[in-house]
Amino acid sequence: MKLERTKRIRKLAVWTWTWVATMAIATLGPEFIWDNHSFLTPFAIIVNLANGILMILANRDLFNHFDELERKIHLEAMGITLGLTVVVGLTFSLLDQKDLIPFDAEIGYLVMFTGICYLTAVLINTRRFK
Amino acid sequence: MKNKIRDLREQKGMTQEELAEFIGVSRQTINAIEKQKFDPSLPTAFKMAKLFGLPIESIFQFEEK
């Protein structure tokens, strides 16, 4: 069981890191590597998208390997994260539209918020069942 | 839900790790069940009943909260 788990975690880690790497290439490549080449830019974006889909599948594979308590912990964390991301994200966007914050409401902030929120919810939920 | 998992496991001389391996869950799950912080699913309860050779109702006692 542990070996299977480790295998799935490694697989997810590999797809996550390659997704981050291909995202960096697709973002910075057109400007710094291939000078806005008409084929390479959409190609890099498609490769990044394909990589993201494989990362999601690896995550689902790991989730399906969780036992009942781990599933409960992660499902609750996902629910809290989804709710907070929608509510906080829309508030953030509204603040930007009404010029109540001195910077733009970039999607990157929301991604960071989602990650931190999920991690915190998983940690709190794990402690609840210890 | 109250349960006698800790006593039954100790009577069998098993560790939480060994019980978890046998049932197919993590050690943390066994710990949470023993501390009555988490109620196991029906398949897990049946596996435990089979392992300890007892009917489910003598291992788990339902309590209204």
N, CA and C atoms of all chains as a GROMACS GRO file, in nm:
protein
  585
    1MET      N    1   0.082  -0.121   0.000
    1MET     CA    2   0.000   0.000   0.000
    1MET      C    3   0.086   0.127   0.000
    2LYS      N    4   0.190   0.125   0.088
    2LYS     CA    5   0.278   0.243   0.097
    2LYS      C    6   0.356   0.264  -0.032
    3LEU      N    7   0.399   0.153  -0.091
    3LEU     CA    8   0.477   0.160  -0.215
    3LEU      C    9   0.391   0.218  -0.328
    4GLU      N   10   0.265   0.171  -0.333
    4GLU     CA   11   0.171   0.221  -0.434
    4GLU      C   12   0.148   0.371  -0.415
    5ARG      N   13   0.136   0.410  -0.286
    5ARG     CA   14   0.113   0.551  -0.254
    5ARG      C   15   0.232   0.636  -0.299
    6THR      N   16   0.352   0.589  -0.265
    6THR     CA   17   0.473   0.663  -0.302
    6THR      C   18   0.483   0.679  -0.453
    7LYS      N   19   0.449   0.572  -0.526
    7LYS     CA   20   0.452   0.576  -0.672
    7LYS      C   21   0.360   0.685  -0.726
    8ARG      N   22   0.239   0.691  -0.670
    8ARG     CA   23   0.140   0.791  -0.714
    8ARG      C   24   0.182   0.933  -0.677
    9ILE      N   25   0.239   0.949  -0.560
    9ILE     CA   26   0.285   1.083  -0.517
    9ILE      C   27   0.398   1.130  -0.608
   10ARG      N   28   0.489   1.038  -0.640
   10ARG     CA   29   0.600   1.073  -0.731
   10ARG      C   30   0.547   1.114  -0.868
   11LYS      N   31   0.450   1.037  -0.917
   11LYS     CA   32   0.391   1.066  -1.048
   11LYS      C   33   0.327   1.205  -1.048
   12LEU      N   34   0.255   1.236  -0.942
   12LEU     CA   35   0.190   1.367  -0.931
   12LEU      C   36   0.295   1.478  -0.922
   13ALA      N   37   0.402   1.451  -0.845
   13ALA     CA   38   0.508   1.552  -0.831
   13ALA      C   39   0.574   1.580  -0.967
   14VAL      N   40   0.599   1.474  -1.043
   14VAL     CA   41   0.662   1.491  -1.175
   14VAL      C   42   0.572   1.575  -1.267
   15TRP      N   43   0.443   1.541  -1.273
   15TRP     CA   44   0.351   1.616  -1.361
   15TRP      C   45   0.332   1.759  -1.313
   16THR      N   46   0.335   1.779  -1.182
   16THR     CA   47   0.320   1.916  -1.129
   16THR      C   48   0.439   2.002  -1.167
   17TRP      N   49   0.559   1.946  -1.146
   17TRP     CA   50   0.680   2.024  -1.179
   17TRP      C   51   0.692   2.050  -1.329
   18THR      N   52   0.656   1.950  -1.411
   18THR     CA   53   0.665   1.974  -1.556
   18THR      C   54   0.558   2.074  -1.601
   19TRP      N   55   0.442   2.072  -1.531
   19TRP     CA   56   0.338   2.172  -1.562
   19TRP      C   57   0.388   2.312  -1.530
   20VAL      N   58   0.452   2.329  -1.414
   20VAL     CA   59   0.508   2.459  -1.375
   20VAL      C   60   0.616   2.502  -1.477
   21ALA      N   61   0.700   2.407  -1.515
   21ALA     CA   62   0.808   2.437  -1.609
   21ALA      C   63   0.753   2.478  -1.746
   22THR      N   64   0.653   2.402  -1.795
   22THR     CA   65   0.597   2.435  -1.928
   22THR      C   66   0.518   2.567  -1.921
   23MET      N   67   0.461   2.597  -1.805
   23MET     CA   68   0.392   2.726  -1.786
   23MET      C   69   0.494   2.841  -1.795
   24ALA      N   70   0.609   2.820  -1.730
   24ALA     CA   71   0.715   2.923  -1.734
   24ALA      C   72   0.766   2.942  -1.878
   25ILE      N   73   0.782   2.830  -1.949
   25ILE     CA   74   0.830   2.836  -2.089
   25ILE      C   75   0.727   2.908  -2.177
   26ALA      N   76   0.599   2.871  -2.160
   26ALA     CA   77   0.492   2.933  -2.242
   26ALA      C   78   0.477   3.082  -2.210
   27THR      N   79   0.508   3.120  -2.086
   27THR     CA   80   0.494   3.261  -2.046
   27THR      C   81   0.614   3.344  -2.092
   28LEU      N   82   0.734   3.291  -2.066
   28LEU     CA   83   0.854   3.370  -2.093
   28LEU      C   84   0.916   3.345  -2.230
   29GLY      N   85   0.889   3.224  -2.285
   29GLY     CA   86   0.948   3.186  -2.414
   29GLY      C   87   0.926   3.285  -2.528
   30PRO      N   88   0.800   3.328  -2.553
   30PRO     CA   89   0.776   3.417  -2.668
   30PRO      C   90   0.861   3.544  -2.664
   31GLU      N   91   0.887   3.593  -2.544
   31GLU     CA   92   0.963   3.718  -2.532
   31GLU      C   93   1.114   3.696  -2.528
   32PHE      N   94   1.157   3.593  -2.453
   32PHE     CA   95   1.301   3.577  -2.430
   32PHE      C   96   1.370   3.465  -2.509
   33ILE      N   97   1.293   3.369  -2.563
   33ILE     CA   98   1.360   3.256  -2.631
   33ILE      C   99   1.333   3.256  -2.782
   34TRP      N  100   1.206   3.260  -2.824
   34TRP     CA  101   1.181   3.244  -2.967
   34TRP      C  102   1.118   3.367  -3.035
   35ASP      N  103   1.124   3.479  -2.972
   35ASP     CA  104   1.085   3.607  -3.032
   35ASP      C  105   0.946   3.602  -3.101
   36ASN      N  106   0.846   3.564  -3.025
   36ASN     CA  107   0.706   3.560  -3.072
   36ASN      C  108   0.684   3.481  -3.202
   37HIS      N  109   0.751   3.367  -3.214
   37HIS     CA  110   0.734   3.280  -3.332
   37HIS      C  111   0.587   3.236  -3.343
   38SER      N  112   0.531   3.244  -3.464
   38SER     CA  113   0.386   3.219  -3.481
   38SER      C  114   0.345   3.074  -3.453
   39PHE      N  115   0.438   2.978  -3.465
   39PHE     CA  116   0.403   2.838  -3.436
   39PHE      C  117   0.440   2.801  -3.292
   40LEU      N  118   0.560   2.844  -3.249
   40LEU     CA  119   0.610   2.800  -3.117
   40LEU      C  120   0.525   2.849  -2.999
   41THR      N  121   0.470   2.969  -3.010
   41THR     CA  122   0.391   3.022  -2.897
   41THR      C  123   0.265   2.939  -2.871
   42PRO      N  124   0.177   2.919  -2.974
   42PRO     CA  125   0.060   2.834  -2.946
   42PRO      C  126   0.097   2.691  -2.912
   43PHE      N  127   0.208   2.641  -2.971
   43PHE     CA  128   0.253   2.503  -2.941
   43PHE      C  129   0.289   2.491  -2.793
   44ALA      N  130   0.362   2.590  -2.741
   44ALA     CA  131   0.403   2.586  -2.599
   44ALA      C  132   0.279   2.591  -2.508
   45ILE      N  133   0.179   2.668  -2.550
   45ILE     CA  134   0.056   2.678  -2.469
   45ILE      C  135  -0.020   2.545  -2.470
   46ILE      N  136  -0.025   2.481  -2.588
   46ILE     CA  137  -0.094   2.351  -2.597
   46ILE      C  138  -0.021   2.244  -2.515
   47VAL      N  139   0.113   2.247  -2.521
   47VAL     CA  140   0.191   2.150  -2.442
   47VAL      C  141   0.163   2.172  -2.293
   48ASN      N  142   0.156   2.299  -2.252
   48ASN     CA  143   0.128   2.330  -2.111
   48ASN      C  144  -0.012   2.281  -2.071
   49LEU      N  145  -0.109   2.300  -2.161
   49LEU     CA  146  -0.246   2.255  -2.133
   49LEU      C  147  -0.252   2.103  -2.119
   50ALA      N  148  -0.186   2.032  -2.212
   50ALA     CA  149  -0.182   1.885  -2.208
   50ALA      C  150  -0.118   1.837  -2.079
   51ASN      N  151  -0.010   1.907  -2.041
   51ASN     CA  152   0.061   1.873  -1.917
   51ASN      C  153  -0.029   1.893  -1.795
   52GLY      N  154  -0.107   2.000  -1.798
   52GLY     CA  155  -0.200   2.029  -1.689
   52GLY      C  156  -0.306   1.921  -1.676
   53ILE      N  157  -0.356   1.873  -1.791
   53ILE     CA  158  -0.458   1.768  -1.788
   53ILE      C  159  -0.399   1.639  -1.729
   54LEU      N  160  -0.275   1.609  -1.766
   54LEU     CA  161  -0.209   1.489  -1.712
   54LEU      C  162  -0.186   1.503  -1.562
   55MET      N  163  -0.156   1.626  -1.518
   55MET     CA  164  -0.138   1.652  -1.375
   55MET      C  165  -0.270   1.627  -1.300
   56ILE      N  166  -0.382   1.671  -1.358
   56ILE     CA  167  -0.513   1.650  -1.296
   56ILE      C  168  -0.544   1.500  -1.287
   57LEU      N  169  -0.511   1.426  -1.394
   57LEU     CA  170  -0.536   1.281  -1.393
   57LEU      C  171  -0.451   1.211  -1.287
   58ALA      N  172  -0.326   1.257  -1.271
   58ALA     CA  173  -0.238   1.199  -1.168
   58ALA      C  174  -0.294   1.229  -1.028
   59ASN      N  175  -0.351   1.349  -1.014
   59ASN     CA  176  -0.411   1.387  -0.885
   59ASN      C  177  -0.533   1.301  -0.855
   60ARG      N  178  -0.614   1.276  -0.959
   60ARG     CA  179  -0.732   1.192  -0.941
   60ARG      C  180  -0.692   1.049  -0.904
   61ASP      N  181  -0.584   1.002  -0.968
   61ASP     CA  182  -0.532   0.868  -0.941
   61ASP      C  183  -0.490   0.856  -0.794
   62LEU      N  184  -0.423   0.960  -0.743
   62LEU     CA  185  -0.381   0.961  -0.602
   62LEU      C  186  -0.504   0.966  -0.512
   63PHE      N  187  -0.600   1.052  -0.547
   63PHE     CA  188  -0.722   1.066  -0.466
   63PHE      C  189  -0.797   0.933  -0.457
   64ASN      N  190  -0.805   0.861  -0.569
   64ASN     CA  191  -0.876   0.732  -0.569
   64ASN      C  192  -0.803   0.626  -0.485
   65HIS      N  193  -0.677   0.651  -0.456
   65HIS     CA  194  -0.600   0.557  -0.374
   65HIS      C  195  -0.610   0.590  -0.225
   66PHE      N  196  -0.666   0.708  -0.193
   66PHE     CA  197  -0.682   0.747  -0.052
   66PHE      C  198  -0.780   0.654   0.017
   67ASP      N  199  -0.763   0.639   0.150
   67ASP     CA  200  -0.863   0.562   0.224
   67ASP      C  201  -0.977   0.656   0.266
   68GLU      N  202  -1.076   0.601   0.337
   68GLU     CA  203  -1.197   0.679   0.366
   68GLU      C  204  -1.173   0.805   0.448
   69LEU      N  205  -1.082   0.801   0.545
   69LEU     CA  206  -1.056   0.919   0.627
   69LEU      C  207  -0.984   1.027   0.544
   70GLU      N  208  -0.885   0.983   0.467
   70GLU     CA  209  -0.810   1.079   0.383
   70GLU      C  210  -0.903   1.146   0.281
   71ARG      N  211  -0.996   1.068   0.225
   71ARG     CA  212  -1.093   1.125   0.131
   71ARG      C  213  -1.179   1.230   0.199
   72LYS      N  214  -1.223   1.200   0.320
   72LYS     CA  215  -1.307   1.295   0.395
   72LYS      C  216  -1.229   1.425   0.419
   73ILE      N  217  -1.104   1.409   0.463
   73ILE     CA  218  -1.018   1.526   0.491
   73ILE      C  219  -1.002   1.612   0.365
   74HIS      N  220  -0.969   1.546   0.254
   74HIS     CA  221  -0.943   1.621   0.130
   74HIS      C  222  -1.071   1.678   0.069
   75LEU      N  223  -1.182   1.604   0.077
   75LEU     CA  224  -1.308   1.655   0.022
   75LEU      C  225  -1.355   1.780   0.097
   76GLU      N  226  -1.343   1.776   0.230
   76GLU     CA  227  -1.382   1.893   0.309
   76GLU      C  228  -1.292   2.011   0.275
   77ALA      N  229  -1.162   1.983   0.262
   77ALA     CA  230  -1.066   2.090   0.228
   77ALA      C  231  -1.098   2.149   0.090
   78MET      N  232  -1.136   2.061  -0.004
   78MET     CA  233  -1.171   2.109  -0.139
   78MET      C  234  -1.296   2.196  -0.135
   79GLY      N  235  -1.395   2.155  -0.056
   79GLY     CA  236  -1.520   2.231  -0.044
   79GLY      C  237  -1.493   2.370   0.013
   80ILE      N  238  -1.415   2.376   0.120
   80ILE     CA  239  -1.382   2.505   0.183
   80ILE      C  240  -1.304   2.592   0.085
   81THR      N  241  -1.206   2.529   0.017
   81THR     CA  242  -1.122   2.603  -0.078
   81THR      C  243  -1.205   2.659  -0.194
   82LEU      N  244  -1.294   2.576  -0.249
   82LEU     CA  245  -1.378   2.621  -0.360
   82LEU      C  246  -1.466   2.739  -0.318
   83GLY      N  247  -1.529   2.726  -0.204
   83GLY     CA  248  -1.616   2.833  -0.154
   83GLY      C  249  -1.539   2.962  -0.132
   84LEU      N  250  -1.426   2.951  -0.062
   84LEU     CA  251  -1.347   3.070  -0.032
   84LEU      C  252  -1.290   3.134  -0.159
   85THR      N  253  -1.248   3.050  -0.254
   85THR     CA  254  -1.191   3.102  -0.378
   85THR      C  255  -1.295   3.183  -0.456
   86VAL      N  256  -1.417   3.131  -0.466
   86VAL     CA  257  -1.523   3.203  -0.538
   86VAL      C  258  -1.555   3.334  -0.466
   87VAL      N  259  -1.580   3.326  -0.335
   87VAL     CA  260  -1.621   3.446  -0.259
   87VAL      C  261  -1.508   3.549  -0.255
   88VAL      N  262  -1.388   3.507  -0.214
   88VAL     CA  263  -1.276   3.601  -0.203
   88VAL      C  264  -1.235   3.652  -0.342
   89GLY      N  265  -1.238   3.564  -0.441
   89GLY     CA  266  -1.200   3.602  -0.578
   89GLY      C  267  -1.291   3.711  -0.633
   90LEU      N  268  -1.421   3.696  -0.613
   90LEU     CA  269  -1.516   3.797  -0.664
   90LEU      C  270  -1.504   3.928  -0.586
   91THR      N  271  -1.481   3.919  -0.455
   91THR     CA  272  -1.461   4.041  -0.376
   91THR      C  273  -1.336   4.114  -0.424
   92PHE      N  274  -1.229   4.038  -0.447
   92PHE     CA  275  -1.102   4.092  -0.495
   92PHE      C  276  -1.121   4.163  -0.629
   93SER      N  277  -1.197   4.097  -0.720
   93SER     CA  278  -1.223   4.154  -0.852
   93SER      C  279  -1.305   4.284  -0.841
   94LEU      N  280  -1.402   4.282  -0.751
   94LEU     CA  281  -1.488   4.399  -0.730
   94LEU      C  282  -1.406   4.517  -0.675
   95LEU      N  283  -1.316   4.486  -0.582
   95LEU     CA  284  -1.229   4.590  -0.525
   95LEU      C  285  -1.143   4.654  -0.635
   96ASP      N  286  -1.098   4.569  -0.728
   96ASP     CA  287  -1.015   4.619  -0.838
   96ASP      C  288  -1.099   4.705  -0.933
   97GLN      N  289  -1.221   4.656  -0.966
   97GLN     CA  290  -1.308   4.731  -1.058
   97GLN      C  291  -1.344   4.869  -1.003
   98LYS      N  292  -1.361   4.878  -0.872
   98LYS     CA  293  -1.400   5.005  -0.810
   98LYS      C  294  -1.279   5.087  -0.766
   99ASP      N  295  -1.160   5.041  -0.810
   99ASP     CA  296  -1.034   5.110  -0.778
   99ASP      C  297  -1.013   5.132  -0.627
  100LEU      N  298  -1.047   5.029  -0.551
  100LEU     CA  299  -1.028   5.039  -0.406
  100LEU      C  300  -0.897   4.973  -0.360
  101ILE      N  301  -0.826   4.911  -0.454
  101ILE     CA  302  -0.693   4.856  -0.423
  101ILE      C  303  -0.593   4.917  -0.522
  102PRO      N  304  -0.469   4.942  -0.474
  102PRO     CA  305  -0.373   5.012  -0.559
  102PRO      C  306  -0.304   4.926  -0.666
  103PHE      N  307  -0.351   4.801  -0.688
  103PHE     CA  308  -0.290   4.712  -0.788
  103PHE      C  309  -0.400   4.634  -0.860
  104ASP      N  310  -0.361   4.566  -0.972
  104ASP     CA  311  -0.459   4.489  -1.048
  104ASP      C  312  -0.486   4.353  -0.982
  105ALA      N  313  -0.610   4.307  -0.989
  105ALA     CA  314  -0.646   4.175  -0.934
  105ALA      C  315  -0.605   4.066  -1.034
  106GLU      N  316  -0.477   4.030  -1.030
  106GLU     CA  317  -0.426   3.928  -1.123
  106GLU      C  318  -0.472   3.789  -1.082
  107ILE      N  319  -0.487   3.701  -1.181
  107ILE     CA  320  -0.531   3.563  -1.154
  107ILE      C  321  -0.428   3.488  -1.066
  108GLY      N  322  -0.300   3.529  -1.078
  108GLY     CA  323  -0.193   3.465  -1.000
  108GLY      C  324  -0.218   3.473  -0.850
  109TYR      N  325  -0.273   3.587  -0.805
  109TYR     CA  326  -0.303   3.603  -0.662
  109TYR      C  327  -0.406   3.500  -0.618
  110LEU      N  328  -0.505   3.478  -0.705
  110LEU     CA  329  -0.612   3.384  -0.672
  110LEU      C  330  -0.558   3.240  -0.668
  111VAL      N  331  -0.466   3.209  -0.760
  111VAL     CA  332  -0.407   3.074  -0.761
  111VAL      C  333  -0.328   3.052  -0.632
  112MET      N  334  -0.251   3.155  -0.592
  112MET     CA  335  -0.175   3.144  -0.466
  112MET      C  336  -0.269   3.129  -0.348
  113PHE      N  337  -0.375   3.207  -0.346
  113PHE     CA  338  -0.473   3.201  -0.237
  113PHE      C  339  -0.536   3.061  -0.230
  114THR      N  340  -0.571   3.007  -0.348
  114THR     CA  341  -0.632   2.873  -0.353
  114THR      C  342  -0.537   2.768  -0.294
  115GLY      N  343  -0.411   2.774  -0.333
  115GLY     CA  344  -0.310   2.679  -0.285
  115GLY      C  345  -0.293   2.686  -0.134
  116ILE      N  346  -0.279   2.810  -0.083
  116ILE     CA  347  -0.258   2.830   0.061
  116ILE      C  348  -0.382   2.784   0.139
  117CYS      N  349  -0.498   2.816   0.083
  117CYS     CA  350  -0.625   2.781   0.148
  117CYS      C  351  -0.639   2.627   0.158
  118TYR      N  352  -0.611   2.558   0.049
  118TYR     CA  353  -0.624   2.412   0.045
  118TYR      C  354  -0.528   2.346   0.144
  119LEU      N  355  -0.403   2.395   0.142
  119LEU     CA  356  -0.300   2.340   0.231
  119LEU      C  357  -0.340   2.360   0.378
  120THR      N  358  -0.387   2.480   0.411
  120THR     CA  359  -0.428   2.511   0.549
  120THR      C  360  -0.546   2.423   0.590
  121ALA      N  361  -0.644   2.410   0.499
  121ALA     CA  362  -0.763   2.329   0.531
  121ALA      C  363  -0.726   2.182   0.553
  122VAL      N  364  -0.633   2.130   0.472
  122VAL     CA  365  -0.590   1.990   0.488
  122VAL      C  366  -0.518   1.974   0.623
  123LEU      N  367  -0.431   2.069   0.657
  123LEU     CA  368  -0.357   2.060   0.784
  123LEU      C  369  -0.451   2.066   0.904
  124ILE      N  370  -0.547   2.160   0.901
  124ILE     CA  371  -0.642   2.173   1.012
  124ILE      C  372  -0.728   2.046   1.023
  125ASN      N  373  -0.776   1.997   0.910
  125ASN     CA  374  -0.860   1.876   0.910
  125ASN      C  375  -0.782   1.754   0.959
  126THR      N  376  -0.655   1.743   0.919
  126THR     CA  377  -0.573   1.630   0.962
  126THR      C  378  -0.557   1.632   1.114
  127ARG      N  379  -0.535   1.752   1.170
  127ARG     CA  380  -0.518   1.765   1.315
  127ARG      C  381  -0.646   1.730   1.390
  128ARG      N  382  -0.760   1.760   1.326
  128ARG     CA  383  -0.890   1.731   1.389
  128ARG      C  384  -0.907   1.581   1.418
  129PHE      N  385  -0.852   1.497   1.332
  129PHE     CA  386  -0.872   1.353   1.346
  129PHE      C  387  -0.755   1.282   1.415
  130LYS      N  388  -0.658   1.360   1.468
  130LYS     CA  389  -0.543   1.296   1.534
  130LYS      C  390  -0.577   1.255   1.676
  131MET      N  391  -1.988   0.708   1.747
  131MET     CA  392  -2.010   0.564   1.765
  131MET      C  393  -1.899   0.506   1.853
  132LYS      N  394  -1.938   0.435   1.958
  132LYS     CA  395  -1.840   0.372   2.047
  132LYS      C  396  -1.788   0.244   1.982
  133ASN      N  397  -1.664   0.208   2.011
  133ASN     CA  398  -1.614   0.081   1.958
  133ASN      C  399  -1.508   0.021   2.050
  134LYS      N  400  -1.482  -0.109   2.027
  134LYS     CA  401  -1.384  -0.182   2.112
  134LYS      C  402  -1.259  -0.217   2.032
  135ILE      N  403  -1.232  -0.142   1.928
  135ILE     CA  404  -1.122  -0.179   1.837
  135ILE      C  405  -0.987  -0.186   1.910
  136ARG      N  406  -0.959  -0.084   1.994
  136ARG     CA  407  -0.829  -0.083   2.062
  136ARG      C  408  -0.810  -0.211   2.147
  137ASP      N  409  -0.912  -0.245   2.227
  137ASP     CA  410  -0.904  -0.364   2.314
  137ASP      C  411  -0.886  -0.490   2.231
  138LEU      N  412  -0.967  -0.503   2.126
  138LEU     CA  413  -0.960  -0.623   2.042
  138LEU      C  414  -0.826  -0.635   1.971
  139ARG      N  415  -0.776  -0.521   1.926
  139ARG     CA  416  -0.645  -0.522   1.858
  139ARG      C  417  -0.534  -0.563   1.955
  140GLU      N  418  -0.540  -0.508   2.076
  140GLU     CA  419  -0.436  -0.541   2.175
  140GLU      C  420  -0.445  -0.687   2.218
  141GLN      N  421  -0.569  -0.739   2.226
  141GLN     CA  422  -0.587  -0.882   2.260
  141GLN      C  423  -0.523  -0.971   2.155
  142LYS      N  424  -0.530  -0.926   2.032
  142LYS     CA  425  -0.471  -1.003   1.921
  142LYS      C  426  -0.321  -0.981   1.908
  143GLY      N  427  -0.268  -0.885   1.988
  143GLY     CA  428  -0.125  -0.853   1.985
  143GLY      C  429  -0.083  -0.784   1.856
  144MET      N  430  -0.175  -0.708   1.801
  144MET     CA  431  -0.144  -0.638   1.675
  144MET      C  432  -0.112  -0.491   1.702
  145THR      N  433  -0.029  -0.434   1.618
  145THR     CA  434  -0.004  -0.289   1.625
  145THR      C  435  -0.106  -0.219   1.534
  146GLN      N  436  -0.117  -0.088   1.549
  146GLN     CA  437  -0.208  -0.012   1.462
  146GLN      C  438  -0.166  -0.028   1.317
  147GLU      N  439  -0.036  -0.029   1.296
  147GLU     CA  440   0.022  -0.042   1.161
  147GLU      C  441  -0.019  -0.175   1.098
  148GLU      N  442  -0.010  -0.282   1.178
  148GLU     CA  443  -0.045  -0.416   1.126
  148GLU      C  444  -0.195  -0.425   1.094
  149LEU      N  445  -0.277  -0.369   1.184
  149LEU     CA  446  -0.422  -0.371   1.161
  149LEU      C  447  -0.456  -0.290   1.035
  150ALA      N  448  -0.392  -0.174   1.024
  150ALA     CA  449  -0.416  -0.088   0.907
  150ALA      C  450  -0.380  -0.161   0.778
  151GLU      N  451  -0.267  -0.230   0.779
  151GLU     CA  452  -0.221  -0.304   0.662
  151GLU      C  453  -0.322  -0.414   0.625
  152PHE      N  454  -0.373  -0.481   0.728
  152PHE     CA  455  -0.467  -0.591   0.705
  152PHE      C  456  -0.600  -0.540   0.649
  153ILE      N  457  -0.646  -0.427   0.704
  153ILE     CA  458  -0.776  -0.372   0.663
  153ILE      C  459  -0.764  -0.298   0.528
  154GLY      N  460  -0.645  -0.245   0.503
  154GLY     CA  461  -0.625  -0.169   0.379
  154GLY      C  462  -0.654  -0.021   0.394
  155VAL      N  463  -0.624   0.032   0.514
  155VAL     CA  464  -0.637   0.176   0.538
  155VAL      C  465  -0.504   0.226   0.599
  156SER      N  466  -0.496   0.357   0.625
  156SER     CA  467  -0.373   0.409   0.684
  156SER      C  468  -0.376   0.393   0.837
  157ARG      N  469  -0.256   0.400   0.900
  157ARG     CA  470  -0.248   0.388   1.046
  157ARG      C  471  -0.324   0.502   1.113
  158GLN      N  472  -0.322   0.621   1.049
  158GLN     CA  473  -0.393   0.738   1.104
  158GLN      C  474  -0.544   0.711   1.111
  159THR      N  475  -0.594   0.636   1.013
  159THR     CA  476  -0.738   0.605   1.012
  159THR      C  477  -0.773   0.512   1.128
  160ILE      N  478  -0.687   0.411   1.151
  160ILE     CA  479  -0.711   0.319   1.264
  160ILE      C  480  -0.708   0.399   1.395
  161ASN      N  481  -0.611   0.489   1.407
  161ASN     CA  482  -0.598   0.571   1.528
  161ASN      C  483  -0.724   0.656   1.548
  162ALA      N  484  -0.773   0.718   1.440
  162ALA     CA  485  -0.893   0.802   1.449
  162ALA      C  486  -1.016   0.719   1.486
  163ILE      N  487  -1.025   0.595   1.434
  163ILE     CA  488  -1.138   0.507   1.468
  163ILE      C  489  -1.130   0.468   1.616
  164GLU      N  490  -1.009   0.430   1.660
  164GLU     CA  491  -0.993   0.390   1.801
  164GLU      C  492  -1.025   0.504   1.897
  165LYS      N  493  -0.991   0.624   1.859
  165LYS     CA  494  -1.019   0.740   1.944
  165LYS      C  495  -1.162   0.792   1.928
  166GLN      N  496  -1.239   0.721   1.843
  166GLN     CA  497  -1.380   0.754   1.816
  166GLN      C  498  -1.398   0.895   1.759
  167LYS      N  499  -1.298   0.934   1.682
  167LYS     CA  500  -1.309   1.064   1.614
  167LYS      C  501  -1.361   1.045   1.472
  168PHE      N  502  -1.361   0.921   1.425
  168PHE     CA  503  -1.405   0.892   1.288
  168PHE      C  504  -1.477   0.758   1.286
  169ASP      N  505  -1.593   0.756   1.222
  169ASP     CA  506  -1.670   0.631   1.209
  169ASP      C  507  -1.631   0.562   1.078
  170PRO      N  508  -1.593   0.435   1.086
  170PRO     CA  509  -1.549   0.366   0.962
  170PRO      C  510  -1.666   0.338   0.868
  171SER      N  511  -1.632   0.313   0.742
  171SER     CA  512  -1.735   0.276   0.643
  171SER      C  513  -1.781   0.134   0.672
  172LEU      N  514  -1.890   0.093   0.609
  172LEU     CA  515  -1.944  -0.042   0.629
  172LEU      C  516  -1.844  -0.151   0.587
  173PRO      N  517  -1.779  -0.138   0.468
  173PRO     CA  518  -1.682  -0.242   0.431
  173PRO      C  519  -1.567  -0.255   0.532
  174THR      N  520  -1.520  -0.141   0.586
  174THR     CA  521  -1.412  -0.145   0.686
  174THR      C  522  -1.461  -0.213   0.814
  175ALA      N  523  -1.582  -0.179   0.855
  175ALA     CA  524  -1.640  -0.240   0.976
  175ALA      C  525  -1.654  -0.391   0.958
  176PHE      N  526  -1.698  -0.434   0.839
  176PHE     CA  527  -1.714  -0.578   0.812
  176PHE      C  528  -1.578  -0.650   0.813
  177LYS      N  529  -1.477  -0.583   0.756
  177LYS     CA  530  -1.342  -0.644   0.755
  177LYS      C  531  -1.292  -0.662   0.898
  178MET      N  532  -1.318  -0.562   0.983
  178MET     CA  533  -1.274  -0.571   1.123
  178MET      C  534  -1.348  -0.683   1.196
  179ALA      N  535  -1.479  -0.690   1.171
  179ALA     CA  536  -1.561  -0.794   1.235
  179ALA      C  537  -1.511  -0.933   1.195
  180LYS      N  538  -1.475  -0.946   1.067
  180LYS     CA  539  -1.426  -1.075   1.016
  180LYS      C  540  -1.291  -1.110   1.081
  181LEU      N  541  -1.205  -1.008   1.091
  181LEU     CA  542  -1.072  -1.031   1.150
  181LEU      C  543  -1.083  -1.073   1.296
  182PHE      N  544  -1.170  -1.005   1.372
  182PHE     CA  545  -1.181  -1.035   1.514
  182PHE      C  546  -1.280  -1.150   1.542
  183GLY      N  547  -1.347  -1.196   1.439
  183GLY     CA  548  -1.439  -1.309   1.454
  183GLY      C  549  -1.560  -1.276   1.540
  184LEU      N  550  -1.607  -1.154   1.530
  184LEU     CA  551  -1.721  -1.109   1.612
  184LEU      C  552  -1.825  -1.041   1.522
  185PRO      N  553  -1.952  -1.041   1.566
  185PRO     CA  554  -2.051  -0.965   1.488
  185PRO      C  555  -2.026  -0.814   1.502
  186ILE      N  556  -2.062  -0.740   1.398
  186ILE     CA  557  -2.037  -0.594   1.396
  186ILE      C  558  -2.094  -0.525   1.521
  187GLU      N  559  -2.218  -0.565   1.559
  187GLU     CA  560  -2.283  -0.494   1.670
  187GLU      C  561  -2.215  -0.515   1.805
  188SER      N  562  -2.129  -0.617   1.813
  188SER     CA  563  -2.058  -0.633   1.941
  188SER      C  564  -1.926  -0.553   1.940
  189ILE      N  565  -1.887  -0.504   1.823
  189ILE     CA  566  -1.765  -0.420   1.814
  189ILE      C  567  -1.802  -0.272   1.818
  190PHE      N  568  -1.908  -0.238   1.745
  190PHE     CA  569  -1.950  -0.097   1.736
  190PHE      C  570  -2.086  -0.078   1.804
  191GLN      N  571  -2.095   0.023   1.887
  191GLN     CA  572  -2.223   0.055   1.952
  191GLN      C  573  -2.268   0.195   1.909
  192PHE      N  574  -2.386   0.198   1.847
  192PHE     CA  575  -2.438   0.326   1.800
  192PHE      C  576  -2.486   0.412   1.916
  193GLU      N  577  -2.453   0.540   1.911
  193GLU     CA  578  -2.496   0.633   2.016
  193GLU      C  579  -2.560   0.755   1.951
  194GLU      N  580  -2.677   0.795   1.996
  194GLU     CA  581  -2.739   0.920   1.946
  194GLU      C  582  -2.658   1.037   2.000
  195LYS      N  583  -2.624   1.134   1.911
  195LYS     CA  584  -2.545   1.249   1.959
  195LYS      C  585  -2.637   1.358   2.014
   0.00000   0.00000   0.00000
